[in-house]
Amino acid sequence: MKKNVIFWPVFFFLIIIGSLSSCKKAKEEAIPQPTLIGKSGNPRFNLQFTNEANVDLDLYVETPNGSQIYYSNQTAQGGELDVDCLCSSCPNGPNENIFWQDGTAPNGTYKFWVKYYGYCGGNNQPSTYTLRLLRNSQILETYTGTLTTVNSLSPIYTFTK
């Protein structure tokens, strides 16, 4: 008879713990992934920002050999800028994207940053940005910040492949 007294509390405890862990798992799976515009790649650098009607932010990536990819030089060392947003002319929203097709990127250190290129009428206005480093669809790093004046730069981030 004593065995039944011990068994039931342990049994209910295990059921409660099991249901809590499955609730936690369901919450983790419910976190939405951001919608990223542009082609997937390895590596991939993706910029999203606010206030695109008033600011022009640009994504820059410096390749291992020192070449830069940005709006004025859209390809280098196999990488490509495939999405560029210029003021209100952003059919895919305020996004910029630079990528290498999987398996084609050279080894070495990449530098990447955001530049407040200009304003789109009116005076300097702030814009927040989210800059993501990805390997295909996996987000490796996320950087955020605010740029407030023309020619200001985000920190220069690095990635070694």
N, C-alpha and C positions, 0 to 999 in steps of 0.2 A: 504494500500500500504506500509506503514512503516513496517508492520509485515514481509513482504517478504524481505526487506532490511536487517533486523536483522537475519532472518532465514538462508539465504544462507551462510553468513560467518561462522555462528555457525555450520551449516551442514558440510561444507568443513573442518573446524577445527576438528570436531569429526572423519571424515574419515581419515585425516592425522594422528591424534593421534592413531587411531585404527590400521593403517597400520604399524606405527612405533613400537607399542608394539608387533605386530605379527612378525615383523622382528627380534626384540630382542629375542623373544621366540624361533624362529627358530635357531638363533645363539647359544643359550644355549643348545638346544637339539643336536647341531652338534658337541659338544665337545666329542672327542672320549675317551672311557674308556680304561685303560691299559689292555693288555692281561696278565692275571695272570696264572701262571702254578701251578698246584697242586689242591688238593681237597678243596672244599668250607667247611666252618665250622664257628662255633660261640663259642669262638673267633677263628680267623685265623690270623697268622702272616706270611707275605709274603715278601721275600727279592729278589730284582733284583739288579744286579751290572754290572760294566763294566770291561773290561780287563781280562776276565776269562782265557785267554791263559797264563797269567803271574801271576795271583794271585789266592789264595784260601781264599775266605771270607766265614765265617760260621755264621749261625743264631742260637742264643741261646734264649730259653724261660725258665724262672724259674717259676714253678707252685706255687700256694698258699701254698703248704706244704714244699716248698724249694727244690723240685726235679728239675733237669735241663734236658731239652730236647735239644739235639744237635746231631751231626754226630755220636758220640760214645755212646749215650744213646737215642735211637730213639723213645722211648715211656715212658710216666710217667703220672700218674693221669688221664688216658684216652686220653691224647693228643698224637699226632704222627707226626714225621718228615717223610713226604712222598716224598719230592723232596730234593736231596742233590747234589750239584755241586762240583766236585773236579777237579780243573785245567781245562784242555781241555776236560775232560770227563763229558760233560754236554749235554746230548742228547736233553734236553728241553731248552737249553740256560742257561745263568748265573742266575739261580733261586734257591731259597730254600723256603720251605713251611712247616709250623707247624700248625696243626689244631685240633679242637675238633668237633666231630659230634654235630649238633645242639641239645641242651638240655642235653648234657653229661658233660660239663665243670663244675668243682667245683667253688663255689663262693669264692671270695677273691682277693688278689692283685697278679697280674702277673708282672714279670720284663722281659724285652726283650732287646736284643742288638745284635750288629754285631761285630765279631772279625776277624781281619786280621790274619788268621791262619798261612799262609806261602806263599812263592812265588814258582812259577812253572818253575824253571830254571832262571838263570840270577840273578839280584839283586832286591832289593825291588823296586816295582813300584806302583804308586798310582792306586786306584780304587774308583770310586764314587759309592754310593749305594742309593737305594730308598727302604725304609722299610715301609710297610703298615700294619695297624691294621684294620681288617675287622670283620663285623658281617654278615655272609653268603656272599652275593655279595655287600654289602654296605660298602664303605670305610669310616671308622671312623676317622682315622688319617693317615697322610703321613709324614715321616721323611726322610731327605736327608743329605748326608755328603760325606766326602772323607776320606779314610784311606790310609796311606802312608808307614807304616812300619810293619814288622812282629810283632805280639803280641799287636798291638794297638787295642783299643776298641772304638766303638761309645759311645755316652752317653748311660746310662742305662735308658730306658723308662719304664713307668709303666701304667698298665691298671687295674682297679678294676671292677670286675663283681659282 
